[in-house]
Amino acid sequence: MRYLDVDGRRVSVIGLGCWQFGAGAWDFDRVLSEDGARAIIERALELGVTLLDTAEMYGHGRSELILGRVLAEHRPPAGPPPWFLATKFTPLAPLPRVLVRHCTASLQRLRVPQAALYQIHWPNPLVPLRWQMAGMRQVMRAGLVAHAGVSNFSLARWRAADRALGRPVLANQVRYNLLQRGPERRLVPFAAREGRLLIAYSPLAQGLLGGGYTPQTFPRDVRRANPLFTAANYRRAAPVREALREVAAAHGATPAQVALAYLIAQPQVVAIPGARSLAQLEANVAAADLALSPGELVRLRTAARRFRPDRLRSALELGRGLHRRP
Ligand SMILES: NC(=O)c1ccc[n+]([C@@H]2O[C@H](COP(=O)([O-])OP(=O)(O)OC[C@H]3O[C@@H](n4cnc5c(N)ncnc54)[C@H](OP(=O)(O)O)[C@@H]3O)[C@@H](O)[C@H]2O)c1
């Protein structure tokens, strides 16, 4: 495992996304039980994963509860725990006292006195950022949170959040994968320049880059609303899948591992793939040690640059699919 240093705390470049645990969106109880989730979290800790990402929203708190039960059993007898625990505030009414109350409730579910990172899950333009960040300052001052973070923020908003907080907002968690490379324009260079963290969510395009799906086998869970899971976009993504397969073959790796290795080859970028089996978790963690050559990075970027989603056809397909029963 490789780590980034954040004020003396180690952040693993491959983290564990915990949305899959407890969430109906991912058919949790049908696909994975609490024991299954527990085994994945324990194995992640064993393999040196320190970055654990959850949210109050995932499974309405169930993801935090499951994670909290496991972490409570793995706390070292002395000294600070080795993990970098990140959770998120749902900013429906992001007033300072609401944020403080929600943060306290998250920590109770997680059974920890402090989160390493507390993220505003998405921008709420209806409430001034200075109010939202006033709440963030309170939880930081009280020691409930070590670092402030945001999620789904543009660069302009991230900078505005810095100003509102009165200090750097450490991290921005955004959708970033080989088919959705928007963050490379401004967010990745900013994070690199300023020593911030860019946390890549959906780094496998929700499993599409794993190479195991075809339009005939697309999953019928939360991904029914993902425009990448349409026949139109699947066809257009063929050159990216081909590039992934080619590079993977040269390393004896899998396309999913190469997709992750591409992201974490970018400066100050860490990825938080979700996993629904031990095998997936282990494969994802191993991607941290997969070094791609400059030529391979160019090969992947070139294929990815040519990917243009078919918005119209995929919207039509999604419209039809959403009305079909699973
Ligand atoms: N901040 C935000 O707004 C936001 C939004 C979304 C997610 N997130 C966070 O980011 C995390 C990850 O994002 P995500 O879950 O959307 O997408 P993802 O990590 O790209 O995809 C996860 C899915 O990919 C498949 N998979 C995992 N490892 C694989 C492997 N080695 N080979 C092949 N397939 C593999 C699994 O599904 P199948 O096996 O069923 O295909 C898994 O559920 C979440 O858990 C959450 O913590 C944050």
The ligand as a Gaussian input file, in Angstrom:
#p B3LYP/6-31G(d) Opt

LIG

0 1
 N      -19.589000      11.907000      -2.517000
 C      -20.481000      11.390000      -3.296000
 O      -21.421000      12.060000      -3.776000
 C      -20.376000       9.918000      -3.624000
 C      -21.168000       9.357000      -4.647000
 C      -20.997000       7.997000      -4.931000
 C      -20.078000       7.240000      -4.210000
 N      -19.347000       7.803000      -3.194000
 C      -18.378000       7.003000      -2.418000
 O      -17.495000       6.353000      -3.318000
 C      -17.508000       4.943000      -3.102000
 C      -17.302000       4.223000      -4.406000
 O      -18.161000       4.699000      -5.443000
 P      -19.289000       3.798000      -6.123000
 O      -19.684000       2.744000      -5.196000
 O      -20.304000       4.731000      -6.669000
 O      -18.564000       3.197000      -7.407000
 P      -17.297000       2.248000      -7.684000
 O      -16.423000       2.172000      -6.516000
 O      -16.753000       2.740000      -8.968000
 O      -17.988000       0.857000      -7.983000
 C      -18.241000      -0.072000      -6.967000
 C      -18.800000      -1.340000      -7.578000
 O      -17.914000      -1.846000      -8.582000
 C      -17.874000      -3.273000      -8.526000
 N      -16.474000      -3.651000      -8.226000
 C      -15.743000      -3.326000      -7.130000
 N      -14.510000      -3.817000      -7.204000
 C      -14.426000      -4.464000      -8.388000
 C      -13.387000      -5.171000      -9.028000
 N      -12.182000      -5.313000      -8.481000
 N      -13.656000      -5.718000     -10.253000
 C      -14.859000      -5.573000     -10.834000
 N      -15.898000      -4.916000     -10.259000
 C      -15.665000      -4.355000      -9.041000
 C      -18.827000      -3.699000      -7.403000
 O      -20.150000      -3.905000      -7.918000
 P      -20.649000      -5.235000      -8.656000
 O      -19.736000      -6.349000      -8.305000
 O      -22.024000      -5.448000      -8.166000
 O      -20.633000      -4.874000     -10.098000
 C      -18.894000      -2.461000      -6.542000
 O      -20.084000      -2.365000      -5.814000
 C      -18.852000       4.665000      -2.421000
 O      -18.833000       3.477000      -1.662000
 C      -18.987000       5.901000      -1.564000
 O      -18.229000       5.746000      -0.363000
 C      -19.482000       9.126000      -2.917000

